[in-house]
Amino acid sequence: MAVTKKFLKSKPEVQVTFEVSKAAAKEAVSVFLLGEFAGWEPIELKPLKSGVFKASLKLPVDQQPQYQYRFRLVDAAGQEWFDNDWEAEAYCANPFGGENSVLCVSE
């Protein structure tokens, strides 16, 4: 799993690309991004021919310095599980007894 950030010079935004590798996706046929930046509503990552899942978002940098997020993975039988970004900048406790990944958007 990886996150790349590109800070835009023309606007107070950062373009963030979320990527889940084939190894991290395991048997998943669908991968969703859940995060504070979308009110925890799922954003489906696009599956690529390489087996990687990917999505890009533009996030404001002047509203809050960081956002929490997780991935929801679903296999062909409909079984789902949650996973954090293995390379997240930080982690914090969530209300379900686990942890969320943290994305920092300040320069």
N, C-alpha and C positions, 0 to 999 in steps of 0.2 A: 504494500500500500504506500502511496506517496501523494504528497500535496505540493504543488508548485504555485508560487505567487508572483504576479507581475503588477507592480504599482503603476497606476495610470498617472501621467503628468497633467493631462487636461482636466481631470475630474478627481474629487476626493474618493476614489474607488480603487479596489484591488481586484484583479481578475485571478480567481483561484481555480485551479484544475485539480480535481480529486480523481485518483486512479487506484483501482484495485487490481492487483496482478492476478494472473491465472492461478498461481500457487495459493494465493490468499483466498481467492474465490472458491477454491476446492470444487465441489460439485454444484455450485450455484448456477442457475440459469438466469436469474435476475438479481441485481444488486441495487439497493436503494440507499440514498444518503438522507439521513435525518439530522436536523440541526436547528439551533436557535434562530439562525438567519432565515429560516423558512417556517417558523412557528412549529417546528417538529413535524411538519407535513413531509411525506416521502417525495424525494426527487429521484427518478429512475436514471441510473447510469447507463450509458449506451454501450452495448457489447461490441467489441471490435473482433475482427477475424482472428487476431492473435490470441484471443481468450481473455484479454484485458477489458475491464469495464471502466468507463471514463465519463466525467461531466465537468463542465466549466460554469462558473457563476461570477457575477460582478457583485462585490460586497462593498458597502460604504465603510470608509475608515474613520469617519468623524462621529459615528453614533455610539460605538463601544469598541474597546481595544481588543476584545477577544470574543470568540464564539465557541460553544460546545457542540459536538457532533458525534455521530456513530453511523455504522453501516448495518443495514438489514439485508441478509442474504437469504435467498429462497431457492430450494432445489426443485427438480422436475416433479417430485411427489407433493410439493406444496409445504414441505417442512421448512421452517424458517429459524434463523439464529442471528444473533447480533454479534458484532465484532468491532473493536476499536481500530483506529489507524495504528499500525505497528510502528510507524515512525512519527507519531504526533509530537508536537512541540511540548506538550504537557498533558497531564490527565487530572481529572477532578472527580470526586465522588458524585454519584447520581442518587436520586431518591429510591432506586430499586435495589440498592445494595451492591451495585457495580461501579464502574467508572465510565466516564465519557472522555473522548479525545478533546483537546483544546487547540483552537486555531487562533493565533495572534495576527491581527490585521493592522497594527500600528507599525510605522517604519522605524 
